[in-house]
Amino acid sequence: MTGNFFCAMWGSLLTARACVDSSGIKRLKHTGKSSTMKISIHHPVIHIVLVLSAIIGMIPVPCTAASSDTLISQKGSMMDWTDAHIDDNLIATYVSSSSPPAIGVHHADGTFYKSIPLTNDATELESLEISDGSVYYTEYDTSATMNWRNETVYEYNLATGKKQVIYVTNGPMQRVTKIVADGDHVVMRGGVDDRKLILYTRSTGSHQIIITSHNNIHGLAIDGDRILWGCERVDREPGREIHIYTISTGGDYIIPESKSIRTYGYGDISGDNVAWVISAKEPNYINGIPVRSAESYDMRLTNLISGKTRSVETSQTAPIEVPFISGNTMVWVKKPGVDYNNTDTGTIRTYDITSGTFSNVTSGVASISDFSNGLIVRHKLKPMSFWVTSVTGNPAATLPSTAAVTTTGKGLPGSQNTPVPESPVGAIVIILAVSVGILTNILMKRNRARQI
């Protein structure tokens, strides 16, 4: 909002043209008016205005711009298995009806980079990820029955075109349904009914089982040395919980507030901040079994240093959606309600953790697939298409928040503070802007008086 104010003010100043005639009098012509006014170039007020204007011009206050939407690919239908992920401004996408079957890689501006063909026409993908110049994916033979098929996880180096096997399932009903990667670490969700997390270390080529759950593992994310996942409560009480696992120490931290019957077990992590979601409503009970409501959400944010969790936004009608976080920005999709016949009704919401401001970025969205460094990968179902939306420079509007802070005492051991950037618009800028306005007004009044 402040950025827009300076854009308007500076633009108004720049529309005026100054010229000096032979009499040494400075004439100021405004492009929006036909009249001219004579002003002494040596007038002290003019000197002050020019100095203050020059100072403001040197202050790095960016003019804000609207978010941009870029079409990455448009093919397939609602019946296809699709996925898309982003890293370092490269987007990897897959649509199961592609012929021949292949993973497409595009730049964030929509230009095509390269295609990664699957083994043959009879193979299909189970999961997809892109990280640090490599694409990771699970491939299987569609001619084999689901219970007895083997699945192979590949790493494809985009620079060299080299493909290598990093993991193969062995045994009935073994699958790898989700892959996340960052740096030296690749984490795979698999086993029987998604009950295992397998850590692959690229530098050593070794595998390690991090956890074997007594039930399904749900959400999965990674950032640096930390892995996030959601699962049924380990104490076997009703509900789910969010885990933060530190690879270097083997420590497993459970967010206390996540131990709830309303927790869905999905979220994301960036630095010391964790974004996750629970239902805003209590569950219904059918034959004594709790059924979570899909018609509400409560977006939560946990800081691992302070151990505090707060509610960022709640909705009693919007369907549950998975939040994403990158740096100090949290994003999610908000829909007017549950409507299975009209899928592309969502609006992307962003929340700036530093300033506490919300924005609506773009609409007509089915869901978000990934988010990294200000770029959102989203998709529509009608027609099936992947888009990249930039939130960088998007003006943030301060909107009412339902935030409530809950102190839990101790945070995650070994956490470090994440530097918080200061706003480029300080009090001095506002003072200078007001001063320019006041002095300009004085100048106008004095010149009107002279004309009278």
Buried (B, 14 or more C-beta within 10 A) or exposed (E): EBBEEBBEBBEEEEEEEEEEEEEEEBBBBEEEEEEEBEBEEEBEBBEBBEEBBEBBEEEEBEEBEEBBBBEBBEBBEEEBEBBBBBBEEBBBBBBBEBEEBBBBBBBBEBEEEBEBEBEEEEBBBBBBBBBEEBBBBBBBBEEEEEEEBEBBBBBBEBEEEEBEEBBEBEEEEBBBBBBBBBEEBBBBBBBEEBBBBBBBEBEEEEEEEBBEBEBBBBBBBBBBBBBBBBBBBBEEEEBBBBBBBBBEEEEBBBBBBBBBBBBBBBBBBBBBBBBBBBBBBEBEEEEEEBEBBEBBBBBBBBBBBBBBBBBBBBBEEBBBBBBBBBBBBBBBBBBEEEEEEEBBBBBBBBBBBEEEBBBBBBEBBBBBBBBBBBBBBBBBBEEBBBBBBBBEBBBBEEEEBEBEEEEEEEBBEEBEEBEEEEEEBEEEBEEBBEBBEEBBEEBEEEBEEEEE
